[in-house]
Amino acid sequence: MSLLFMDMGWRILYVDEGEYLSLYIDNIKIKNRKADKEIIIPINDLHTLILDNYKSVLSVQLMNALSKKNVNVVLCGVDHVPQTLIIPHKGNRQAPMMLRRQMRWDNRVKNLIQKEIVTAKIDNQIELLVHLEKDGDAIFKLKSYQKTVEEGDVTNREGLAAKVYFRALFGHDFKRFDEDALNAGLNYGYSILRSQISKTLIAKGLHPALGFFHNGPNNHFNLSDDFIEPFRPLIDHCVHTHLVGEKLFKKEHKLTLIKETTKKILYKNVRQTLFNAVNQYVDAVVNFAESGDLKKLDHPIIDFNAL
């Protein structure tokens, strides 16, 4: 078992050997019969539980307790890839009201939010390429794309930037979604980050399926996929640092990626944990969706020199 800590005192618990997980008073109790080991952790301390052992058994009492405390629970499949998020049924007492508000969000405002978020994402991509001293021509192209993002990104500057960005970051032979260690790392890191963002949305009563610009009919996390965009380069940086040249995606890489999501970034001129920044960023974007005041919309800045 591996335990990762956040600066705020929250814990991210990664379990790959625990066979039985049950509720013990207000704690999670994890047993491993082979190692004759038992761990007890207060549920109130948990932010995220990642269960990477498909043979593990969870009690119904524990699952209900984790859901009640809005613990982010991620279940991995036989291939060790995150497959399932356990989402609280109620989420938050304001969920019905928030759902009505989400459904009233104006299309023009949604298009403006897409422009803002895509611009912020490309900005952090540029910062990473500059930090790693990558191809200057690629950086120039990304700056050009960033300056010409339109409402609703109707000219697909995000997609054009992504092609240039990933080739500059990982080499001209790199193809997104190929079956290799780099893509496995990106997919895993994004999945963990997406689950943590979803936890924040649900805690605020927001419905993660109703996005601003992601609108996949079978995607239960469209809104999560909106908010993840400016934070993706954090995962890209970690994958570049630890997986370039690797043939296999290993457990040590998973733990490194999980820990990456506990790093501090710059938001509203304050260095703070990623989870803090996500929490405030969600509030800022939602407030803009309802007020239309761009002055209040700050975007996360990733200072790669400070990671």
C-alpha positions in Angstrom: 0.0 0.0 0.0 1.2 3.5 -0.6 0.1 6.7 1.1 0.6 10.2 -0.3 0.0 13.3 1.7 -1.2 16.8 0.7 0.1 20.0 2.3 -3.4 20.7 3.6 -3.4 17.5 5.6 -5.7 15.6 3.2 -4.5 12.2 2.1 -4.5 10.4 -1.2 -4.6 6.7 -0.6 -3.4 4.3 -3.3 -4.1 0.7 -2.5 -2.8 -2.2 -4.7 -2.4 -4.9 -2.1 -5.3 -4.6 0.2 -7.8 -7.5 -0.1 -10.5 -6.3 2.3 -11.7 -2.7 2.8 -14.3 -2.1 5.5 -15.8 0.6 7.7 -14.4 0.7 11.3 -16.2 3.3 13.3 -15.4 6.4 11.2 -12.3 4.9 9.6 -11.4 2.9 6.6 -9.8 -0.4 7.6 -7.6 -2.2 5.0 -6.5 -5.8 5.5 -3.9 -7.8 3.6 -4.0 -11.4 4.7 -0.9 -12.4 2.8 1.3 -9.8 4.5 -0.7 -10.2 7.8 -1.1 -6.4 7.8 -3.9 -4.0 8.7 -4.1 -0.2 8.3 -6.7 2.1 9.8 -7.2 5.6 8.4 -9.8 8.3 9.4 -12.2 8.8 6.5 -12.3 12.5 7.3 -8.6 12.7 6.4 -9.2 11.2 2.9 -9.4 13.3 -0.3 -9.0 10.4 -2.8 -8.9 6.6 -2.6 -7.4 4.9 -5.6 -8.1 1.1 -5.6 -5.8 -0.7 -8.0 -6.5 -4.3 -7.1 -9.5 -5.8 -8.9 -9.7 -8.6 -6.4 -10.3 -6.3 -3.5 -13.6 -6.5 -1.6 -15.3 -3.3 -0.3 -18.2 -3.4 2.2 -21.4 -1.6 1.4 -21.1 0.3 4.7 -17.7 1.7 3.7 -18.9 2.7 0.2 -21.8 4.6 1.7 -19.5 6.3 4.3 -17.0 7.3 1.6 -19.9 8.7 -0.5 -21.4 10.6 2.4 -18.0 12.3 3.1 -17.6 13.0 -0.7 -14.3 11.0 -0.8 -13.1 10.7 -4.4 -13.1 7.0 -5.1 -11.3 5.7 -8.2 -11.5 2.0 -9.2 -9.0 0.6 -11.6 -9.6 -2.4 -13.9 -7.6 -5.5 -14.5 -5.3 -3.4 -16.7 -4.7 -1.1 -13.8 -6.2 1.9 -15.6 -8.8 4.0 -13.8 -12.3 2.9 -15.0 -14.9 3.8 -12.4 -15.6 6.8 -10.2 -18.0 6.3 -7.3 -20.1 9.4 -7.3 -22.4 10.5 -4.4 -26.1 10.3 -5.4 -26.9 13.6 -3.7 -23.7 15.4 -4.0 -24.8 18.6 -2.2 -28.1 20.0 -0.9 -27.9 22.7 -3.6 -27.6 20.3 -6.5 -31.2 20.7 -7.8 -30.8 24.5 -7.7 -27.4 24.3 -9.4 -28.7 22.0 -12.1 -31.4 24.6 -13.0 -28.7 27.3 -13.1 -26.5 25.2 -15.3 -29.3 24.6 -17.7 -29.9 28.4 -18.0 -26.2 29.2 -18.8 -26.3 31.4 -22.0 -24.6 30.0 -25.1 -22.7 33.3 -25.7 -21.2 33.0 -22.2 -20.3 29.4 -22.8 -18.5 30.4 -26.0 -16.6 33.1 -24.1 -15.7 30.6 -21.4 -14.4 28.2 -24.1 -12.2 30.9 -25.5 -10.9 31.8 -22.1 -10.1 28.3 -21.1 -8.5 27.3 -24.4 -6.4 30.4 -24.2 -5.3 29.6 -20.7 -4.5 26.0 -21.7 -2.3 27.1 -24.6 -0.6 29.6 -22.3 0.5 26.8 -19.9 1.6 24.6 -22.9 3.8 27.5 -24.0 5.2 27.9 -20.5 6.2 24.2 -20.4 7.9 24.3 -23.8 9.8 27.4 -22.8 10.8 25.8 -19.5 12.1 22.7 -21.3 13.8 24.8 -24.0 12.0 23.1 -26.8 11.7 24.1 -30.5 11.4 27.9 -30.8 9.3 27.6 -34.0 6.7 25.5 -32.1 6.6 28.1 -29.4 6.1 30.8 -31.9 3.2 28.9 -33.5 1.5 28.3 -30.2 1.7 32.0 -29.4 0.1 32.8 -32.7 -2.7 30.3 -32.0 -3.2 31.6 -28.5 -3.7 35.2 -29.8 -6.3 34.1 -32.4 -8.6 31.9 -30.3 -12.2 33.0 -31.0 -15.4 32.6 -29.1 -16.4 29.0 -29.1 -12.9 28.2 -30.7 -14.6 28.0 -34.0 -11.2 27.8 -35.8 -10.1 24.9 -33.6 -7.0 26.7 -32.3 -6.9 24.1 -29.4 -6.6 21.2 -31.8 -4.0 22.9 -34.0 -2.0 23.9 -30.9 -2.2 20.3 -29.5 -0.5 18.8 -32.7 2.4 21.3 -32.6 2.7 21.0 -28.8 2.9 17.3 -28.4 5.4 16.9 -31.3 7.6 19.6 -29.8 7.3 18.0 -26.3 7.8 14.3 -27.2 9.2 14.3 -30.7 7.9 14.2 -34.2 7.1 10.5 -34.1 4.8 10.8 -31.1 1.1 10.2 -31.8 -1.5 10.8 -29.2 -3.4 7.7 -28.2 -0.8 5.3 -29.4 -0.2 2.3 -27.1 3.1 3.3 -25.5 4.4 4.3 -22.1 4.1 8.0 -22.8 0.4 7.8 -23.7 -0.3 5.4 -20.8 1.2 8.0 -18.5 -0.8 10.9 -20.0 -4.1 8.9 -19.8 -3.5 7.8 -16.3 -2.5 11.2 -15.0 -5.4 12.9 -16.8 -7.8 10.3 -15.3 -6.7 10.9 -11.8 -6.8 14.7 -12.2 -10.3 14.4 -13.9 -11.6 12.4 -10.9 -10.3 15.0 -8.5 -11.9 17.9 -10.4 -15.2 15.9 -10.5 -15.1 15.6 -6.8 -14.9 19.4 -6.5 -17.8 19.9 -8.9 -20.1 17.4 -7.1 -19.2 18.9 -3.7 -20.5 22.3 -5.1 -23.7 20.7 -6.4 -22.7 21.0 -10.0 -23.6 18.2 -12.5 -20.4 17.0 -14.1 -22.2 15.9 -17.3 -23.4 19.4 -18.3 -20.4 21.2 -19.7 -19.7 24.6 -21.2 -18.2 23.3 -24.4 -17.6 19.6 -24.0 -20.9 18.0 -24.8 -20.4 14.4 -25.5 -23.8 12.6 -25.3 -22.3 9.6 -23.6 -19.8 11.5 -21.4 -20.8 11.8 -17.8 -17.9 14.3 -17.1 -18.2 17.0 -19.8 -17.9 19.8 -17.2 -14.9 18.1 -15.6 -13.3 18.0 -19.1 -13.9 21.7 -19.4 -12.1 22.5 -16.2 -9.2 20.1 -16.6 -7.8 21.9 -19.7 -5.5 24.5 -18.2 -4.2 21.9 -15.7 -3.2 19.3 -18.3 0.3 20.6 -18.8 1.1 19.7 -15.2 0.6 16.0 -16.1 2.5 16.6 -19.4 5.5 17.9 -17.4 5.5 14.9 -15.1 5.3 12.4 -18.0 8.1 14.2 -19.9 10.3 14.2 -16.8 9.8 10.5 -15.8 8.6 8.6 -18.9 10.6 9.8 -21.9 12.7 6.8 -23.0 10.7 4.3 -20.9 9.3 1.2 -22.5 6.9 0.3 -19.7 4.5 2.3 -17.6 5.2 1.0 -14.1 3.7 1.4 -10.6 6.4 3.9 -9.7 5.2 6.1 -12.5 1.6 5.9 -11.3 2.6 7.0 -7.8 4.7 9.9 -9.2 1.7 11.0 -11.3 -0.7 10.8 -8.4 1.8 12.8 -6.3 2.0 15.4 -9.1 -1.6 16.3 -8.4 -0.6 17.5 -4.9 1.8 20.1 -6.2 1.4 23.8 -5.7 0.6 26.2 -8.6 0.1 29.9 -8.9 -3.5 31.0 -8.7 -4.7 34.6 -8.0 -1.0 35.5 -7.3 -0.8 32.9 -4.5 1.1 29.6 -4.5 -1.4 27.0 -3.3 -2.2 23.4 -3.7 -3.7 22.2 -6.9 -6.9 21.2 -5.1 -7.3 24.7 -3.6 -6.7 26.2 -7.0 -9.3 23.9 -8.6 -11.8 24.8 -5.9 -11.4 28.6 -6.5 -11.2 28.2 -10.3 -14.5 26.5 -10.4 -16.1 29.3 -8.4 -14.5 31.9 -10.6 -15.7 30.3 -13.9 -19.2 29.7 -12.5 -19.4 33.3 -11.2 -18.4 34.5 -14.7 -21.0 32.3 -16.3 -23.7 34.0 -14.2 -22.3 37.6 -14.1 -20.4 38.0 -17.4 -17.7 39.9 -15.5 -14.3 39.0 -17.1 -12.4 40.9 -14.5 -13.2 38.3 -12.0 -12.1 35.4 -14.1 -8.5 34.4 -13.2 -6.9 31.3 -14.7 -4.3 29.0 -13.2 -0.7 29.6 -14.0 1.8 26.7 -13.7 5.3 27.8 -12.8 7.3 24.8 -13.9 10.5 26.2 -12.4 8.9 26.0 -8.9 7.5 22.4 -9.2 
